[in-house]
Amino acid sequence: MKIIYQLTGALSLVFGLIGAFVPLLPTTCFVLLAAWCFARSSPAFYRRMRGSVLLGGIIGSWEQHRRIPAPAVRIAILSMLVSATVSLMLLPGLLLKAVLVILLLAGCVMVYRLRQTGAPLP
């Protein structure tokens, strides 16, 4: 299991770092997943993430208060809306479009309901 956690954590961290630069790829959720995986598989790497200037704030805010920065929520919802809009234009069939809209609404509600901090993104 340790290797699976490490691989998942590494992949999530890579996606999270890419997401800092690519608008449609979320950063916060991948960083939190990576921290969770490394906390179970590599305590030393987890400590390095927690001590990082760029990642430590996101992880610390979630672990201490179960909150994420409000700008991260807005970016996540906007990213979902943009990617769903593009997908709706490309998907054939009304049923697939309806399923996408239902999943989009569920995702937006779930992200919006997360407790938020007023802190800016690092």
Phi and psi in radians as a Rosetta constraint file:
Dihedral C 1 N 2 CA 2 C 2 CIRCULARHARMONIC -1.019 0.35
Dihedral N 2 CA 2 C 2 N 3 CIRCULARHARMONIC -0.739 0.35
Dihedral C 2 N 3 CA 3 C 3 CIRCULARHARMONIC -1.172 0.35
Dihedral N 3 CA 3 C 3 N 4 CIRCULARHARMONIC -0.676 0.35
Dihedral C 3 N 4 CA 4 C 4 CIRCULARHARMONIC -1.115 0.35
Dihedral N 4 CA 4 C 4 N 5 CIRCULARHARMONIC -0.750 0.35
Dihedral C 4 N 5 CA 5 C 5 CIRCULARHARMONIC -1.084 0.35
Dihedral N 5 CA 5 C 5 N 6 CIRCULARHARMONIC -0.741 0.35
Dihedral C 5 N 6 CA 6 C 6 CIRCULARHARMONIC -1.142 0.35
Dihedral N 6 CA 6 C 6 N 7 CIRCULARHARMONIC -0.759 0.35
Dihedral C 6 N 7 CA 7 C 7 CIRCULARHARMONIC -1.127 0.35
Dihedral N 7 CA 7 C 7 N 8 CIRCULARHARMONIC -0.771 0.35
Dihedral C 7 N 8 CA 8 C 8 CIRCULARHARMONIC -1.103 0.35
Dihedral N 8 CA 8 C 8 N 9 CIRCULARHARMONIC -0.740 0.35
Dihedral C 8 N 9 CA 9 C 9 CIRCULARHARMONIC -1.104 0.35
Dihedral N 9 CA 9 C 9 N 10 CIRCULARHARMONIC -0.760 0.35
Dihedral C 9 N 10 CA 10 C 10 CIRCULARHARMONIC -1.127 0.35
Dihedral N 10 CA 10 C 10 N 11 CIRCULARHARMONIC -0.790 0.35
Dihedral C 10 N 11 CA 11 C 11 CIRCULARHARMONIC -1.108 0.35
Dihedral N 11 CA 11 C 11 N 12 CIRCULARHARMONIC -0.737 0.35
Dihedral C 11 N 12 CA 12 C 12 CIRCULARHARMONIC -1.122 0.35
Dihedral N 12 CA 12 C 12 N 13 CIRCULARHARMONIC -0.701 0.35
Dihedral C 12 N 13 CA 13 C 13 CIRCULARHARMONIC -1.135 0.35
Dihedral N 13 CA 13 C 13 N 14 CIRCULARHARMONIC -0.723 0.35
Dihedral C 13 N 14 CA 14 C 14 CIRCULARHARMONIC -1.073 0.35
Dihedral N 14 CA 14 C 14 N 15 CIRCULARHARMONIC -0.828 0.35
Dihedral C 14 N 15 CA 15 C 15 CIRCULARHARMONIC -1.075 0.35
Dihedral N 15 CA 15 C 15 N 16 CIRCULARHARMONIC -0.705 0.35
Dihedral C 15 N 16 CA 16 C 16 CIRCULARHARMONIC -1.099 0.35
Dihedral N 16 CA 16 C 16 N 17 CIRCULARHARMONIC -0.728 0.35
Dihedral C 16 N 17 CA 17 C 17 CIRCULARHARMONIC -1.214 0.35
Dihedral N 17 CA 17 C 17 N 18 CIRCULARHARMONIC -0.668 0.35
Dihedral C 17 N 18 CA 18 C 18 CIRCULARHARMONIC -1.122 0.35
Dihedral N 18 CA 18 C 18 N 19 CIRCULARHARMONIC -0.678 0.35
Dihedral C 18 N 19 CA 19 C 19 CIRCULARHARMONIC -1.099 0.35
Dihedral N 19 CA 19 C 19 N 20 CIRCULARHARMONIC -0.351 0.35
Dihedral C 19 N 20 CA 20 C 20 CIRCULARHARMONIC -1.187 0.35
Dihedral N 20 CA 20 C 20 N 21 CIRCULARHARMONIC -0.372 0.35
Dihedral C 20 N 21 CA 21 C 21 CIRCULARHARMONIC -1.989 0.35
Dihedral N 21 CA 21 C 21 N 22 CIRCULARHARMONIC -0.355 0.35
Dihedral C 21 N 22 CA 22 C 22 CIRCULARHARMONIC -1.812 0.35
Dihedral N 22 CA 22 C 22 N 23 CIRCULARHARMONIC 2.091 0.35
Dihedral C 22 N 23 CA 23 C 23 CIRCULARHARMONIC -1.035 0.35
Dihedral N 23 CA 23 C 23 N 24 CIRCULARHARMONIC -0.582 0.35
Dihedral C 23 N 24 CA 24 C 24 CIRCULARHARMONIC -1.575 0.35
Dihedral N 24 CA 24 C 24 N 25 CIRCULARHARMONIC 0.008 0.35
Dihedral C 24 N 25 CA 25 C 25 CIRCULARHARMONIC -1.900 0.35
Dihedral N 25 CA 25 C 25 N 26 CIRCULARHARMONIC 2.071 0.35
Dihedral C 25 N 26 CA 26 C 26 CIRCULARHARMONIC -1.232 0.35
Dihedral N 26 CA 26 C 26 N 27 CIRCULARHARMONIC 2.610 0.35
Dihedral C 26 N 27 CA 27 C 27 CIRCULARHARMONIC -1.757 0.35
Dihedral N 27 CA 27 C 27 N 28 CIRCULARHARMONIC -0.891 0.35
Dihedral C 27 N 28 CA 28 C 28 CIRCULARHARMONIC -1.011 0.35
Dihedral N 28 CA 28 C 28 N 29 CIRCULARHARMONIC -0.834 0.35
Dihedral C 28 N 29 CA 29 C 29 CIRCULARHARMONIC -1.138 0.35
Dihedral N 29 CA 29 C 29 N 30 CIRCULARHARMONIC -0.654 0.35
Dihedral C 29 N 30 CA 30 C 30 CIRCULARHARMONIC -1.217 0.35
Dihedral N 30 CA 30 C 30 N 31 CIRCULARHARMONIC -0.652 0.35
Dihedral C 30 N 31 CA 31 C 31 CIRCULARHARMONIC -1.142 0.35
Dihedral N 31 CA 31 C 31 N 32 CIRCULARHARMONIC -0.749 0.35
Dihedral C 31 N 32 CA 32 C 32 CIRCULARHARMONIC -1.144 0.35
Dihedral N 32 CA 32 C 32 N 33 CIRCULARHARMONIC -0.692 0.35
Dihedral C 32 N 33 CA 33 C 33 CIRCULARHARMONIC -1.115 0.35
Dihedral N 33 CA 33 C 33 N 34 CIRCULARHARMONIC -0.738 0.35
Dihedral C 33 N 34 CA 34 C 34 CIRCULARHARMONIC -1.084 0.35
Dihedral N 34 CA 34 C 34 N 35 CIRCULARHARMONIC -0.761 0.35
Dihedral C 34 N 35 CA 35 C 35 CIRCULARHARMONIC -1.081 0.35
Dihedral N 35 CA 35 C 35 N 36 CIRCULARHARMONIC -0.743 0.35
Dihedral C 35 N 36 CA 36 C 36 CIRCULARHARMONIC -1.074 0.35
Dihedral N 36 CA 36 C 36 N 37 CIRCULARHARMONIC -0.785 0.35
Dihedral C 36 N 37 CA 37 C 37 CIRCULARHARMONIC -1.140 0.35
Dihedral N 37 CA 37 C 37 N 38 CIRCULARHARMONIC -0.776 0.35
Dihedral C 37 N 38 CA 38 C 38 CIRCULARHARMONIC -1.245 0.35
Dihedral N 38 CA 38 C 38 N 39 CIRCULARHARMONIC -0.487 0.35
Dihedral C 38 N 39 CA 39 C 39 CIRCULARHARMONIC -1.105 0.35
Dihedral N 39 CA 39 C 39 N 40 CIRCULARHARMONIC -0.486 0.35
Dihedral C 39 N 40 CA 40 C 40 CIRCULARHARMONIC -1.645 0.35
Dihedral N 40 CA 40 C 40 N 41 CIRCULARHARMONIC -0.268 0.35
Dihedral C 40 N 41 CA 41 C 41 CIRCULARHARMONIC -2.164 0.35
Dihedral N 41 CA 41 C 41 N 42 CIRCULARHARMONIC -0.494 0.35
Dihedral C 41 N 42 CA 42 C 42 CIRCULARHARMONIC -2.558 0.35
Dihedral N 42 CA 42 C 42 N 43 CIRCULARHARMONIC 1.467 0.35
Dihedral C 42 N 43 CA 43 C 43 CIRCULARHARMONIC -0.976 0.35
Dihedral N 43 CA 43 C 43 N 44 CIRCULARHARMONIC -0.586 0.35
Dihedral C 43 N 44 CA 44 C 44 CIRCULARHARMONIC -1.149 0.35
Dihedral N 44 CA 44 C 44 N 45 CIRCULARHARMONIC -0.770 0.35
Dihedral C 44 N 45 CA 45 C 45 CIRCULARHARMONIC -1.215 0.35
Dihedral N 45 CA 45 C 45 N 46 CIRCULARHARMONIC -0.632 0.35
Dihedral C 45 N 46 CA 46 C 46 CIRCULARHARMONIC -1.046 0.35
Dihedral N 46 CA 46 C 46 N 47 CIRCULARHARMONIC -0.766 0.35
Dihedral C 46 N 47 CA 47 C 47 CIRCULARHARMONIC -1.093 0.35
Dihedral N 47 CA 47 C 47 N 48 CIRCULARHARMONIC -0.650 0.35
Dihedral C 47 N 48 CA 48 C 48 CIRCULARHARMONIC -1.138 0.35
Dihedral N 48 CA 48 C 48 N 49 CIRCULARHARMONIC -0.701 0.35
Dihedral C 48 N 49 CA 49 C 49 CIRCULARHARMONIC -1.122 0.35
Dihedral N 49 CA 49 C 49 N 50 CIRCULARHARMONIC -0.770 0.35
Dihedral C 49 N 50 CA 50 C 50 CIRCULARHARMONIC -1.116 0.35
Dihedral N 50 CA 50 C 50 N 51 CIRCULARHARMONIC -0.561 0.35
Dihedral C 50 N 51 CA 51 C 51 CIRCULARHARMONIC -1.487 0.35
Dihedral N 51 CA 51 C 51 N 52 CIRCULARHARMONIC -0.118 0.35
Dihedral C 51 N 52 CA 52 C 52 CIRCULARHARMONIC -1.207 0.35
Dihedral N 52 CA 52 C 52 N 53 CIRCULARHARMONIC 2.437 0.35
Dihedral C 52 N 53 CA 53 C 53 CIRCULARHARMONIC -1.126 0.35
Dihedral N 53 CA 53 C 53 N 54 CIRCULARHARMONIC -0.675 0.35
Dihedral C 53 N 54 CA 54 C 54 CIRCULARHARMONIC -1.399 0.35
Dihedral N 54 CA 54 C 54 N 55 CIRCULARHARMONIC -0.644 0.35
Dihedral C 54 N 55 CA 55 C 55 CIRCULARHARMONIC -1.805 0.35
Dihedral N 55 CA 55 C 55 N 56 CIRCULARHARMONIC -0.446 0.35
Dihedral C 55 N 56 CA 56 C 56 CIRCULARHARMONIC -1.035 0.35
Dihedral N 56 CA 56 C 56 N 57 CIRCULARHARMONIC -0.639 0.35
Dihedral C 56 N 57 CA 57 C 57 CIRCULARHARMONIC -1.152 0.35
Dihedral N 57 CA 57 C 57 N 58 CIRCULARHARMONIC -0.743 0.35
Dihedral C 57 N 58 CA 58 C 58 CIRCULARHARMONIC -1.121 0.35
Dihedral N 58 CA 58 C 58 N 59 CIRCULARHARMONIC -0.829 0.35
Dihedral C 58 N 59 CA 59 C 59 CIRCULARHARMONIC -1.166 0.35
Dihedral N 59 CA 59 C 59 N 60 CIRCULARHARMONIC -0.798 0.35
Dihedral C 59 N 60 CA 60 C 60 CIRCULARHARMONIC -1.090 0.35
Dihedral N 60 CA 60 C 60 N 61 CIRCULARHARMONIC -0.744 0.35
Dihedral C 60 N 61 CA 61 C 61 CIRCULARHARMONIC -1.074 0.35
Dihedral N 61 CA 61 C 61 N 62 CIRCULARHARMONIC -0.720 0.35
Dihedral C 61 N 62 CA 62 C 62 CIRCULARHARMONIC -1.202 0.35
Dihedral N 62 CA 62 C 62 N 63 CIRCULARHARMONIC -0.788 0.35
Dihedral C 62 N 63 CA 63 C 63 CIRCULARHARMONIC -1.226 0.35
Dihedral N 63 CA 63 C 63 N 64 CIRCULARHARMONIC -0.639 0.35
Dihedral C 63 N 64 CA 64 C 64 CIRCULARHARMONIC -1.449 0.35
Dihedral N 64 CA 64 C 64 N 65 CIRCULARHARMONIC -0.671 0.35
Dihedral C 64 N 65 CA 65 C 65 CIRCULARHARMONIC -2.174 0.35
Dihedral N 65 CA 65 C 65 N 66 CIRCULARHARMONIC -0.040 0.35
Dihedral C 65 N 66 CA 66 C 66 CIRCULARHARMONIC 0.953 0.35
Dihedral N 66 CA 66 C 66 N 67 CIRCULARHARMONIC 0.775 0.35
Dihedral C 66 N 67 CA 67 C 67 CIRCULARHARMONIC -2.264 0.35
Dihedral N 67 CA 67 C 67 N 68 CIRCULARHARMONIC 2.650 0.35
Dihedral C 67 N 68 CA 68 C 68 CIRCULARHARMONIC -2.136 0.35
Dihedral N 68 CA 68 C 68 N 69 CIRCULARHARMONIC 2.733 0.35
Dihedral C 68 N 69 CA 69 C 69 CIRCULARHARMONIC -1.059 0.35
Dihedral N 69 CA 69 C 69 N 70 CIRCULARHARMONIC 2.413 0.35
Dihedral C 69 N 70 CA 70 C 70 CIRCULARHARMONIC -0.989 0.35
Dihedral N 70 CA 70 C 70 N 71 CIRCULARHARMONIC -0.689 0.35
Dihedral C 70 N 71 CA 71 C 71 CIRCULARHARMONIC -1.075 0.35
Dihedral N 71 CA 71 C 71 N 72 CIRCULARHARMONIC -0.538 0.35
Dihedral C 71 N 72 CA 72 C 72 CIRCULARHARMONIC -1.156 0.35
Dihedral N 72 CA 72 C 72 N 73 CIRCULARHARMONIC -0.638 0.35
Dihedral C 72 N 73 CA 73 C 73 CIRCULARHARMONIC -1.147 0.35
Dihedral N 73 CA 73 C 73 N 74 CIRCULARHARMONIC -0.797 0.35
Dihedral C 73 N 74 CA 74 C 74 CIRCULARHARMONIC -1.098 0.35
Dihedral N 74 CA 74 C 74 N 75 CIRCULARHARMONIC -0.742 0.35
Dihedral C 74 N 75 CA 75 C 75 CIRCULARHARMONIC -1.133 0.35
Dihedral N 75 CA 75 C 75 N 76 CIRCULARHARMONIC -0.729 0.35
Dihedral C 75 N 76 CA 76 C 76 CIRCULARHARMONIC -1.082 0.35
Dihedral N 76 CA 76 C 76 N 77 CIRCULARHARMONIC -0.806 0.35
Dihedral C 76 N 77 CA 77 C 77 CIRCULARHARMONIC -1.153 0.35
Dihedral N 77 CA 77 C 77 N 78 CIRCULARHARMONIC -0.755 0.35
Dihedral C 77 N 78 CA 78 C 78 CIRCULARHARMONIC -1.081 0.35
Dihedral N 78 CA 78 C 78 N 79 CIRCULARHARMONIC -0.727 0.35
Dihedral C 78 N 79 CA 79 C 79 CIRCULARHARMONIC -1.086 0.35
Dihedral N 79 CA 79 C 79 N 80 CIRCULARHARMONIC -0.740 0.35
Dihedral C 79 N 80 CA 80 C 80 CIRCULARHARMONIC -1.112 0.35
Dihedral N 80 CA 80 C 80 N 81 CIRCULARHARMONIC -0.721 0.35
Dihedral C 80 N 81 CA 81 C 81 CIRCULARHARMONIC -1.131 0.35
Dihedral N 81 CA 81 C 81 N 82 CIRCULARHARMONIC -0.747 0.35
Dihedral C 81 N 82 CA 82 C 82 CIRCULARHARMONIC -1.136 0.35
Dihedral N 82 CA 82 C 82 N 83 CIRCULARHARMONIC -0.843 0.35
Dihedral C 82 N 83 CA 83 C 83 CIRCULARHARMONIC -1.163 0.35
Dihedral N 83 CA 83 C 83 N 84 CIRCULARHARMONIC -0.623 0.35
Dihedral C 83 N 84 CA 84 C 84 CIRCULARHARMONIC -1.194 0.35
Dihedral N 84 CA 84 C 84 N 85 CIRCULARHARMONIC -0.646 0.35
Dihedral C 84 N 85 CA 85 C 85 CIRCULARHARMONIC -1.089 0.35
Dihedral N 85 CA 85 C 85 N 86 CIRCULARHARMONIC -0.793 0.35
Dihedral C 85 N 86 CA 86 C 86 CIRCULARHARMONIC -1.098 0.35
Dihedral N 86 CA 86 C 86 N 87 CIRCULARHARMONIC -0.770 0.35
Dihedral C 86 N 87 CA 87 C 87 CIRCULARHARMONIC -1.094 0.35
Dihedral N 87 CA 87 C 87 N 88 CIRCULARHARMONIC -0.699 0.35
Dihedral C 87 N 88 CA 88 C 88 CIRCULARHARMONIC -1.076 0.35
Dihedral N 88 CA 88 C 88 N 89 CIRCULARHARMONIC -0.607 0.35
Dihedral C 88 N 89 CA 89 C 89 CIRCULARHARMONIC -1.260 0.35
Dihedral N 89 CA 89 C 89 N 90 CIRCULARHARMONIC -0.471 0.35
Dihedral C 89 N 90 CA 90 C 90 CIRCULARHARMONIC -1.689 0.35
Dihedral N 90 CA 90 C 90 N 91 CIRCULARHARMONIC -0.416 0.35
Dihedral C 90 N 91 CA 91 C 91 CIRCULARHARMONIC -1.283 0.35
Dihedral N 91 CA 91 C 91 N 92 CIRCULARHARMONIC 2.382 0.35
Dihedral C 91 N 92 CA 92 C 92 CIRCULARHARMONIC -1.535 0.35
Dihedral N 92 CA 92 C 92 N 93 CIRCULARHARMONIC 2.641 0.35
Dihedral C 92 N 93 CA 93 C 93 CIRCULARHARMONIC 1.462 0.35
Dihedral N 93 CA 93 C 93 N 94 CIRCULARHARMONIC 2.429 0.35
Dihedral C 93 N 94 CA 94 C 94 CIRCULARHARMONIC -1.220 0.35
Dihedral N 94 CA 94 C 94 N 95 CIRCULARHARMONIC -0.613 0.35
Dihedral C 94 N 95 CA 95 C 95 CIRCULARHARMONIC -1.114 0.35
Dihedral N 95 CA 95 C 95 N 96 CIRCULARHARMONIC -0.797 0.35
Dihedral C 95 N 96 CA 96 C 96 CIRCULARHARMONIC -1.096 0.35
Dihedral N 96 CA 96 C 96 N 97 CIRCULARHARMONIC -0.690 0.35
Dihedral C 96 N 97 CA 97 C 97 CIRCULARHARMONIC -1.146 0.35
Dihedral N 97 CA 97 C 97 N 98 CIRCULARHARMONIC -0.690 0.35
Dihedral C 97 N 98 CA 98 C 98 CIRCULARHARMONIC -1.131 0.35
Dihedral N 98 CA 98 C 98 N 99 CIRCULARHARMONIC -0.742 0.35
Dihedral C 98 N 99 CA 99 C 99 CIRCULARHARMONIC -1.085 0.35
Dihedral N 99 CA 99 C 99 N 100 CIRCULARHARMONIC -0.748 0.35
Dihedral C 99 N 100 CA 100 C 100 CIRCULARHARMONIC -1.062 0.35
Dihedral N 100 CA 100 C 100 N 101 CIRCULARHARMONIC -0.762 0.35
Dihedral C 100 N 101 CA 101 C 101 CIRCULARHARMONIC -1.111 0.35
Dihedral N 101 CA 101 C 101 N 102 CIRCULARHARMONIC -0.735 0.35
Dihedral C 101 N 102 CA 102 C 102 CIRCULARHARMONIC -1.098 0.35
Dihedral N 102 CA 102 C 102 N 103 CIRCULARHARMONIC -0.788 0.35
Dihedral C 102 N 103 CA 103 C 103 CIRCULARHARMONIC -1.130 0.35
Dihedral N 103 CA 103 C 103 N 104 CIRCULARHARMONIC -0.683 0.35
Dihedral C 103 N 104 CA 104 C 104 CIRCULARHARMONIC -1.071 0.35
Dihedral N 104 CA 104 C 104 N 105 CIRCULARHARMONIC -0.828 0.35
Dihedral C 104 N 105 CA 105 C 105 CIRCULARHARMONIC -1.091 0.35
Dihedral N 105 CA 105 C 105 N 106 CIRCULARHARMONIC -0.749 0.35
Dihedral C 105 N 106 CA 106 C 106 CIRCULARHARMONIC -1.093 0.35
Dihedral N 106 CA 106 C 106 N 107 CIRCULARHARMONIC -0.756 0.35
Dihedral C 106 N 107 CA 107 C 107 CIRCULARHARMONIC -1.121 0.35
Dihedral N 107 CA 107 C 107 N 108 CIRCULARHARMONIC -0.773 0.35
Dihedral C 107 N 108 CA 108 C 108 CIRCULARHARMONIC -1.106 0.35
Dihedral N 108 CA 108 C 108 N 109 CIRCULARHARMONIC -0.746 0.35
Dihedral C 108 N 109 CA 109 C 109 CIRCULARHARMONIC -1.112 0.35
Dihedral N 109 CA 109 C 109 N 110 CIRCULARHARMONIC -0.761 0.35
Dihedral C 109 N 110 CA 110 C 110 CIRCULARHARMONIC -1.083 0.35
Dihedral N 110 CA 110 C 110 N 111 CIRCULARHARMONIC -0.806 0.35
Dihedral C 110 N 111 CA 111 C 111 CIRCULARHARMONIC -1.171 0.35
Dihedral N 111 CA 111 C 111 N 112 CIRCULARHARMONIC -0.734 0.35
Dihedral C 111 N 112 CA 112 C 112 CIRCULARHARMONIC -1.104 0.35
Dihedral N 112 CA 112 C 112 N 113 CIRCULARHARMONIC -0.580 0.35
Dihedral C 112 N 113 CA 113 C 113 CIRCULARHARMONIC -1.330 0.35
Dihedral N 113 CA 113 C 113 N 114 CIRCULARHARMONIC -0.190 0.35
Dihedral C 113 N 114 CA 114 C 114 CIRCULARHARMONIC -1.100 0.35
Dihedral N 114 CA 114 C 114 N 115 CIRCULARHARMONIC 2.460 0.35
Dihedral C 114 N 115 CA 115 C 115 CIRCULARHARMONIC -1.178 0.35
Dihedral N 115 CA 115 C 115 N 116 CIRCULARHARMONIC 2.420 0.35
Dihedral C 115 N 116 CA 116 C 116 CIRCULARHARMONIC -2.076 0.35
Dihedral N 116 CA 116 C 116 N 117 CIRCULARHARMONIC 2.603 0.35
Dihedral C 116 N 117 CA 117 C 117 CIRCULARHARMONIC -1.783 0.35
Dihedral N 117 CA 117 C 117 N 118 CIRCULARHARMONIC 2.783 0.35
Dihedral C 117 N 118 CA 118 C 118 CIRCULARHARMONIC -1.451 0.35
Dihedral N 118 CA 118 C 118 N 119 CIRCULARHARMONIC -0.009 0.35
Dihedral C 118 N 119 CA 119 C 119 CIRCULARHARMONIC -1.213 0.35
Dihedral N 119 CA 119 C 119 N 120 CIRCULARHARMONIC 2.507 0.35
Dihedral C 119 N 120 CA 120 C 120 CIRCULARHARMONIC -1.307 0.35
Dihedral N 120 CA 120 C 120 N 121 CIRCULARHARMONIC 2.874 0.35
Dihedral C 120 N 121 CA 121 C 121 CIRCULARHARMONIC -1.195 0.35
Dihedral N 121 CA 121 C 121 N 122 CIRCULARHARMONIC 2.589 0.35
